[in-house]
């Protein structure tokens, strides 16, 4: 399985040559190309050539059809809440939370994460030869046991030094710190961690400085950049 990070920045105006596109990930396995998220600042789908698309939530840096249309003939898999937010109708397939489904060579499980009140988000647990989870926007898990048996954690680097937490009607939303997510991985013995969805603080520090800052023994920690490829062995 090959992981290609098409884009790696969050919904911010700032960008660098390494981080120009909104966060999205292309998984390739057995000639099947699965794209997770497609935001406003993204290469054209005609260039990516995805066989199917998964969407985490209805924010414009993850879901282009919230704001405008782009031609795509394949199926787009998303939750009912996300589909309802779309400006235009596409070939949407509604997925159930907390249920496994099969897509090409992948087994996929969509689980709720705390991130936004107006755009409820899911993460994806994906099984092929290895198991990964994809959480580009997350404050906390509603069921942290989802991390059991995971080989690769792909997470949110919107926040470096402090969690970006807000509260409304006794509900929390926002982004977890990088270190908080590393601690989750340690608890569940996940040794490979890749961060995407860089925020202002992360962009200001830069990829090399972040990898040096969070380097830890017995862990592989990477900060993804646009076009970064990770081969899963």
CORPEDA-V135543 format. One record per residue. N is the residue number from 1. RES is the residue in one letter. PHI is phi in whole degrees, 0 to 359 (* if undefined). OMEGA is omega in whole degrees, -180 to 180 (none if undefined). Layout:
N:RES:PHI:OMEGA ; N:RES:PHI:OMEGA
This chain:
1:X:*:179 ; 2:X:243:176 ; 3:X:252:176 ; 4:X:239:-179 ; 5:X:274:-178 ; 6:X:292:178 ; 7:X:217:-172 ; 8:X:216:179 ; 9:X:249:180 ; 10:X:277:-178 ; 11:X:276:-180 ; 12:X:225:179 ; 13:X:284:-177 ; 14:X:298:174 ; 15:X:208:174 ; 16:X:227:177 ; 17:X:303:-180 ; 18:X:272:-175 ; 19:X:220:-178 ; 20:X:250:-174 ; 21:X:256:176 ; 22:X:295:-173 ; 23:X:299:172 ; 24:X:203:-175 ; 25:X:227:176 ; 26:X:251:176 ; 27:X:257:179 ; 28:X:239:179 ; 29:X:206:178 ; 30:X:51:178 ; 31:X:65:176 ; 32:X:254:-176 ; 33:X:244:-178 ; 34:X:250:180 ; 35:X:260:175 ; 36:X:250:180 ; 37:X:74:178 ; 38:X:209:-174 ; 39:X:262:-177 ; 40:X:297:178 ; 41:X:259:-177 ; 42:X:211:170 ; 43:X:299:180 ; 44:X:295:178 ; 45:X:297:177 ; 46:X:296:177 ; 47:X:276:-176 ; 48:X:286:178 ; 49:X:59:179 ; 50:X:282:175 ; 51:X:281:178 ; 52:X:202:-179 ; 53:X:231:170 ; 54:X:252:178 ; 55:X:237:-179 ; 56:X:279:-178 ; 57:X:189:-172 ; 58:X:266:166 ; 59:X:251:-172 ; 60:X:296:176 ; 61:X:277:179 ; 62:X:234:-171 ; 63:X:221:-177 ; 64:X:303:-174 ; 65:X:289:171 ; 66:X:290:-174 ; 67:X:242:-176 ; 68:X:205:-177 ; 69:X:252:170 ; 70:X:212:-177 ; 71:X:296:175 ; 72:X:203:-176 ; 73:X:266:-179 ; 74:X:279:-179 ; 75:X:268:179 ; 76:X:243:-175 ; 77:X:262:-174 ; 78:X:199:179 ; 79:X:283:-180 ; 80:X:298:-180 ; 81:X:298:-180 ; 82:X:290:179 ; 83:X:299:-179 ; 84:X:296:-178 ; 85:X:278:-175 ; 86:X:295:177 ; 87:X:282:180 ; 88:X:234:180 ; 89:X:271:177 ; 90:X:234:179 ; 91:X:277:-176 ; 92:X:279:172 ; 93:X:240:-177 ; 94:X:281:178 ; 95:X:252:178 ; 96:X:268:175 ; 97:X:287:177 ; 98:X:63:175 ; 99:X:225:175 ; 100:X:279:169 ; 101:X:215:-176 ; 102:X:250:179 ; 103:X:217:-174 ; 104:X:59:-179 ; 105:X:274:-174 ; 106:X:255:166 ; 107:X:258:-170 ; 108:X:230:179 ; 109:X:231:179 ; 110:X:265:-177 ; 111:X:232:-179 ; 112:X:290:171 ; 113:X:231:175 ; 114:X:279:176 ; 115:X:206:-176 ; 116:X:226:177 ; 117:X:276:-177 ; 118:X:272:179 ; 119:X:228:-178 ; 120:X:306:-174 ; 121:X:251:169 ; 122:X:237:165 ; 123:X:256:180 ; 124:X:235:169 ; 125:X:259:-171 ; 126:X:233:-179 ; 127:X:246:166 ; 128:X:223:174 ; 129:X:288:175 ; 130:X:235:-180 ; 131:X:244:177 ; 132:X:231:168 ; 133:X:238:-178 ; 134:X:236:-178 ; 135:X:227:-177 ; 136:X:289:177 ; 137:X:224:-178 ; 138:X:204:169 ; 139:X:259:173 ; 140:X:201:177 ; 141:X:276:170 ; 142:X:279:174 ; 143:X:215:-174 ; 144:X:293:178 ; 145:X:297:175 ; 146:X:302:-178 ; 147:X:282:178 ; 148:X:296:176 ; 149:X:75:-178 ; 150:X:268:179 ; 151:X:265:-175 ; 152:X:226:176 ; 153:X:254:176 ; 154:X:244:-168 ; 155:X:230:-167 ; 156:X:259:176 ; 157:X:247:174 ; 158:X:293:-174 ; 159:X:233:-180 ; 160:X:259:-171 ; 161:X:267:180 ; 162:X:212:179 ; 163:X:294:176 ; 164:X:265:-172 ; 165:X:245:173 ; 166:X:233:-177 ; 167:X:222:176 ; 168:X:214:-179 ; 169:X:52:178 ; 170:X:65:176 ; 171:X:248:180 ; 172:X:266:175 ; 173:X:209:-179 ; 174:X:138:-173 ; 175:X:224:175 ; 176:X:279:175 ; 177:X:294:175 ; 178:X:303:-177 ; 179:X:297:177 ; 180:X:301:-180 ; 181:X:291:175 ; 182:X:298:179 ; 183:X:297:175 ; 184:X:302:-177 ; 185:X:295:178 ; 186:X:300:-178 ; 187:X:300:-177 ; 188:X:257:174 ; 189:X:57:175 ; 190:X:269:-170 ; 191:X:261:-180 ; 192:X:245:-175 ; 193:X:228:179 ; 194:X:234:180 ; 195:X:253:177 ; 196:X:230:177 ; 197:X:54:-178 ; 198:X:289:175 ; 199:X:263:-176 ; 200:X:301:-178 ; 201:X:297:-179 ; 202:X:295:179 ; 203:X:298:180 ; 204:X:295:179 ; 205:X:284:179 ; 206:X:92:-176 ; 207:X:303:-176 ; 208:X:296:-180 ; 209:X:295:179 ; 210:X:293:179 ; 211:X:296:178 ; 212:X:292:-178 ; 213:X:297:-174 ; 214:X:256:179 ; 215:X:301:-180 ; 216:X:219:-179 ; 217:X:297:178 ; 218:X:71:176 ; 219:X:235:169 ; 220:X:258:-178 ; 221:X:240:-179 ; 222:X:239:169 ; 223:X:255:-176 ; 224:X:285:172 ; 225:X:233:-180 ; 226:X:303:-180 ; 227:X:91:179 ; 228:X:298:-180 ; 229:X:242:176 ; 230:X:237:179 ; 231:X:271:179 ; 232:X:272:-176 ; 233:X:257:none
